Amino acid sequence: MEENNSMQLFEDKAIRTAWDEETEEWYFSIVDVIAVLTDSKDPTAYWRKLKQRLKAEGNETVTNCHGLKMTAQDGKKRLTDVATTEQLFRLIQSIPSPKAEPFKIWLAEVGRERIEETIDPELTIERALETYLKKGYSREWINQRLQAIQVRKELTDEWQDRGVQKGIEFAILTDEITKAWSGMSTRQYKNLKGLKKENLRDNMSTTEIVLNMLAEVSTTEISKAEKPKTFEENRMAAKKGGSIAGEARKNIEISTGKPVITSKNAVQLNEVVTNMIEGVVSGEEDDIEN
């Protein structure tokens, strides 16, 4: 099973999860589940004591739970006790909580949605659309973001075909593309926007997303044409693809006299959109009153 940094939200609280493609099974961080069910100040200690008690009682659920490396709050990968949906249903019975029943419903919903998305991938896009709308993004921005997801998938598929490894090698090539089109490393770009672990693309303006898409599309096409065989050749293709978008960025900046790269993150960008909408509505109301 691959290590997975995905999150699921229950009542706005994050629960780390991992999806096993082979068994089509979700794995949930037990400590995170305890945190949302008990509001414990030390869910790790709570789980330690609960595990000891259940083991003493001969509970097989605890015995069958295993560890998986997940990203901790400090950003480091740490071995974390995880449980399947079925195991969690059993563990919840041992945790007195008024949230137990709503959480069971949520668990069933999470499992059902993933299975549905496996059968019909379009549902993934629809749910992503709903999530972005709830966060306050405009439909225009969302359309660009969803296209960017597809572009990124085509690029990573191409990388895998060329023998590039997921993880550090993907990150290195992505960094090369980012530097070539934006003039900054991914980390510098995030720092500019005041981001830590947040997704950089989710905090880009429409123009930034479009240029990033151009960089990734160009890299994909160059890779298909050149068929790089080594990692260094893939790195050169990434630089070429990013440079194409970099030239486009410079031309836009020359024509407009304004920098394309903005320090605004998602919250600030959404505030701008909201203020624009409110301004239009206010102007229309003034026209009606006058």
C-alpha positions as CSV (number, residue, x, y, z in Angstrom):
1,M,0.0,0.0,0.0
2,E,1.4,3.4,-0.9
3,E,1.9,6.1,1.7
4,N,-0.8,8.7,1.3
5,N,-1.1,12.2,2.6
6,S,-4.8,12.7,1.8
7,M,-7.2,14.2,4.3
8,Q,-10.9,13.7,4.9
9,L,-12.9,16.2,6.8
10,F,-15.4,15.4,9.6
11,E,-17.0,18.5,11.0
12,D,-14.2,20.6,9.7
13,K,-11.6,18.5,11.5
14,A,-8.9,16.7,9.4
15,I,-8.4,12.9,9.5
16,R,-5.4,11.5,7.7
17,T,-6.3,8.7,5.4
18,A,-4.7,6.3,2.9
19,W,-6.4,4.4,0.1
20,D,-5.2,0.9,-0.8
21,E,-5.8,0.3,-4.5
22,E,-5.5,-3.4,-4.3
23,T,-8.0,-4.1,-1.6
24,E,-10.1,-0.9,-2.4
25,E,-9.9,-0.1,1.3
26,W,-9.6,3.1,3.2
27,Y,-7.2,3.3,6.2
28,F,-7.8,6.0,8.8
29,S,-5.4,7.4,11.5
30,I,-6.8,6.2,14.7
31,V,-5.4,9.1,16.7
32,D,-7.1,11.6,14.4
33,V,-10.4,9.7,14.8
34,I,-10.0,9.8,18.6
35,A,-9.3,13.5,18.5
36,V,-12.6,14.3,16.7
37,L,-14.7,11.9,18.8
38,T,-13.4,12.8,22.3
39,D,-11.9,16.3,22.0
40,S,-9.1,14.9,24.1
41,K,-6.1,17.2,24.7
42,D,-3.8,14.2,24.2
43,P,-5.5,11.7,21.8
44,T,-2.2,9.8,21.5
45,A,-2.3,9.0,25.3
46,Y,-6.0,8.2,25.0
47,W,-5.3,5.7,22.3
48,R,-2.4,4.2,24.2
49,K,-4.6,3.5,27.2
50,L,-7.5,2.3,25.2
51,K,-5.3,-0.1,23.2
52,Q,-3.9,-1.5,26.4
53,R,-7.3,-2.1,27.8
54,L,-8.7,-3.7,24.6
55,K,-5.6,-6.0,24.3
56,A,-6.1,-7.1,27.9
57,E,-9.7,-7.9,27.0
58,G,-8.5,-10.0,24.1
59,N,-9.9,-7.6,21.5
60,E,-8.8,-8.8,18.0
61,T,-9.5,-5.5,16.4
62,V,-6.5,-3.9,18.1
63,T,-4.3,-6.8,17.2
64,N,-5.2,-6.5,13.6
65,C,-4.5,-2.8,13.4
66,H,-1.2,-1.9,11.9
67,G,1.1,1.1,11.4
68,L,1.5,3.3,8.3
69,K,3.8,6.3,7.8
70,M,1.7,9.5,7.6
71,T,2.6,13.2,7.7
72,A,2.6,14.5,11.3
73,Q,1.9,18.1,12.3
74,D,5.6,18.9,12.1
75,G,5.6,17.8,8.4
76,K,7.6,14.7,9.0
77,K,6.6,11.1,8.1
78,R,5.8,9.1,11.3
79,L,4.5,5.6,11.8
80,T,0.8,6.0,12.7
81,D,-1.6,3.3,13.9
82,V,-4.4,3.0,11.2
83,A,-7.6,1.1,11.0
84,T,-9.9,0.1,8.2
85,T,-13.6,1.2,8.1
86,E,-14.7,-2.1,9.6
87,Q,-12.1,-1.9,12.4
88,L,-13.1,1.6,13.2
89,F,-16.7,0.7,13.5
90,R,-15.7,-1.8,16.2
91,L,-13.3,0.6,18.0
92,I,-16.0,3.3,18.1
93,Q,-18.1,1.0,20.3
94,S,-15.4,1.3,22.9
95,I,-15.2,5.2,22.8
96,P,-18.1,6.9,24.6
97,S,-19.0,9.9,22.4
98,P,-22.1,11.8,21.3
99,K,-20.5,12.0,17.9
100,A,-20.3,8.2,17.5
101,E,-23.4,7.9,15.4
102,P,-22.7,10.9,13.1
103,F,-19.2,9.6,12.6
104,K,-20.4,6.1,11.6
105,I,-22.6,7.7,9.0
106,W,-19.6,9.8,7.8
107,L,-17.5,6.6,7.6
108,A,-20.0,4.8,5.5
109,E,-20.3,7.9,3.2
110,V,-16.6,8.2,2.7
111,G,-16.3,4.5,1.7
112,R,-19.3,4.7,-0.6
113,E,-18.0,7.8,-2.4
114,R,-14.6,6.3,-3.1
115,I,-16.1,3.2,-4.6
116,E,-18.5,5.3,-6.7
117,E,-15.6,7.4,-8.0
118,T,-13.6,4.3,-8.9
119,I,-16.6,3.2,-11.1
120,D,-17.3,6.7,-12.4
121,P,-14.3,9.1,-12.3
122,E,-16.5,12.0,-13.3
123,L,-17.9,12.0,-9.8
124,T,-14.5,12.9,-8.5
125,I,-14.6,16.1,-10.6
126,E,-18.2,16.9,-9.5
127,R,-17.2,16.5,-5.8
128,A,-14.1,18.6,-6.3
129,L,-16.3,21.3,-7.9
130,E,-18.6,21.3,-4.9
131,T,-15.7,21.5,-2.4
132,Y,-14.2,24.5,-4.2
133,L,-17.5,26.3,-4.4
134,K,-18.0,25.8,-0.6
135,K,-14.6,27.4,-0.1
136,G,-15.7,30.5,-2.0
137,Y,-13.8,30.1,-5.3
138,S,-15.4,31.6,-8.4
139,R,-16.7,29.2,-11.1
140,E,-14.2,30.7,-13.6
141,W,-11.3,29.9,-11.2
142,I,-12.7,26.4,-10.5
143,N,-12.9,25.6,-14.2
144,Q,-9.3,26.5,-14.7
145,R,-8.3,24.5,-11.5
146,L,-10.1,21.3,-12.7
147,Q,-8.4,21.6,-16.1
148,A,-5.1,22.0,-14.3
149,I,-5.7,18.8,-12.4
150,Q,-6.2,16.9,-15.7
151,V,-3.0,18.6,-17.2
152,R,-1.0,17.5,-14.1
153,K,-2.3,14.0,-14.4
154,E,-1.2,13.7,-18.0
155,L,2.2,15.0,-17.1
156,T,2.7,12.6,-14.2
157,D,1.5,9.7,-16.4
158,E,4.1,10.7,-18.9
159,W,6.8,10.8,-16.2
160,Q,5.9,7.4,-15.0
161,D,6.1,6.1,-18.6
162,R,9.7,7.5,-18.7
163,G,10.7,5.8,-15.5
164,V,10.5,8.8,-13.2
165,Q,9.8,7.8,-9.6
166,K,6.9,9.2,-7.6
167,G,7.9,11.3,-4.6
168,I,11.3,13.0,-4.6
169,E,11.9,12.8,-8.4
170,F,8.4,14.1,-9.1
171,A,9.1,17.0,-6.7
172,I,12.5,17.8,-8.3
173,L,11.0,18.0,-11.8
174,T,8.0,20.0,-10.6
175,D,10.5,22.4,-9.0
176,E,12.4,22.8,-12.2
177,I,9.2,23.6,-14.1
178,T,8.1,26.1,-11.4
179,K,11.5,27.9,-11.4
180,A,11.6,28.0,-15.2
181,W,8.2,29.8,-15.6
182,S,7.9,31.8,-12.4
183,G,11.5,32.5,-11.6
184,M,11.1,31.0,-8.1
185,S,11.4,27.6,-6.6
186,T,8.2,26.0,-5.3
187,R,9.3,26.7,-1.7
188,Q,10.0,30.4,-2.5
189,Y,6.7,30.6,-4.3
190,K,4.9,29.2,-1.2
191,N,6.8,31.6,1.1
192,L,5.7,34.5,-1.1
193,K,2.1,33.5,-0.5
194,G,2.6,32.8,3.1
195,L,1.9,29.1,2.7
196,K,3.2,26.1,4.6
197,K,1.7,22.7,3.7
198,E,-1.2,24.2,1.6
199,N,-1.5,23.3,-2.0
200,L,0.3,26.0,-4.1
201,R,-2.1,25.6,-7.1
202,D,-5.1,26.1,-4.8
203,N,-3.6,29.5,-4.0
204,M,-2.9,30.8,-7.5
205,S,-4.7,33.4,-9.4
206,T,-6.4,32.4,-12.7
207,T,-3.4,33.8,-14.7
208,E,-0.9,31.9,-12.5
209,I,-2.9,28.7,-13.0
210,V,-3.0,29.1,-16.7
211,L,0.7,29.7,-17.0
212,N,1.5,26.8,-14.7
213,M,-0.8,24.7,-17.0
214,L,1.1,25.9,-20.1
215,A,4.4,24.9,-18.4
216,E,3.1,21.4,-17.6
217,V,1.5,20.9,-21.0
218,S,4.6,22.0,-22.8
219,T,6.7,19.6,-20.6
220,T,4.4,16.7,-21.5
221,E,4.6,17.4,-25.2
222,I,8.4,17.9,-25.2
223,S,8.8,14.6,-23.2
224,K,6.6,12.7,-25.7
225,A,8.6,14.1,-28.6
226,E,12.1,13.6,-27.1
227,K,11.4,10.4,-25.2
228,P,13.9,11.1,-22.4
229,K,15.6,7.9,-21.0
230,T,17.4,9.3,-18.0
231,F,16.4,11.5,-15.1
232,E,18.7,14.2,-16.3
233,E,17.0,14.2,-19.7
234,N,13.6,14.5,-18.0
235,R,15.0,17.4,-16.0
236,M,16.0,19.1,-19.2
237,A,12.6,18.6,-20.7
238,A,11.0,20.1,-17.6
239,K,13.2,23.2,-17.9
240,K,12.3,23.6,-21.6
241,G,8.6,23.2,-20.8
242,G,8.7,25.7,-18.0
243,S,10.7,28.2,-20.0
244,I,7.9,28.4,-22.7
245,A,5.5,29.5,-20.0
246,G,8.2,31.7,-18.5
247,E,8.5,33.6,-21.8
248,A,4.7,34.0,-21.9
249,R,4.7,35.4,-18.4
250,K,7.4,38.0,-19.3
251,N,5.4,39.1,-22.4
252,I,2.3,39.5,-20.3
253,E,4.2,41.6,-17.8
254,I,5.7,43.8,-20.5
255,S,2.3,44.4,-22.1
256,T,0.5,45.1,-18.8
257,G,3.3,46.7,-16.8
258,K,2.2,44.5,-13.9
259,P,3.8,41.4,-12.4
260,V,1.9,38.1,-13.0
261,I,3.0,36.5,-9.8
262,T,1.0,37.6,-6.8
263,S,1.6,37.2,-3.1
264,K,-2.1,36.8,-2.5
265,N,-3.2,33.4,-1.3
266,A,-6.6,31.7,-1.6
267,V,-8.2,33.6,1.3
268,Q,-7.0,37.0,-0.1
269,L,-7.9,36.1,-3.7
270,N,-11.4,35.0,-2.6
271,E,-11.8,38.3,-0.7
272,V,-11.0,40.2,-3.8
273,V,-13.7,38.3,-5.8
274,T,-16.2,38.7,-3.0
275,N,-15.6,42.5,-2.9
276,M,-15.9,42.7,-6.6
277,I,-19.2,40.9,-6.6
278,E,-20.5,43.0,-3.7
279,G,-19.4,46.2,-5.5
280,V,-21.3,45.2,-8.6
281,V,-24.4,44.3,-6.5
282,S,-24.1,47.6,-4.6
283,G,-23.8,49.6,-7.9
284,E,-26.9,47.9,-9.3
285,E,-28.8,48.7,-6.1
286,D,-27.7,52.3,-6.4
287,D,-28.9,52.5,-10.0
288,I,-32.3,51.1,-8.9
289,E,-32.7,53.6,-6.1
290,N,-31.7,56.5,-8.4
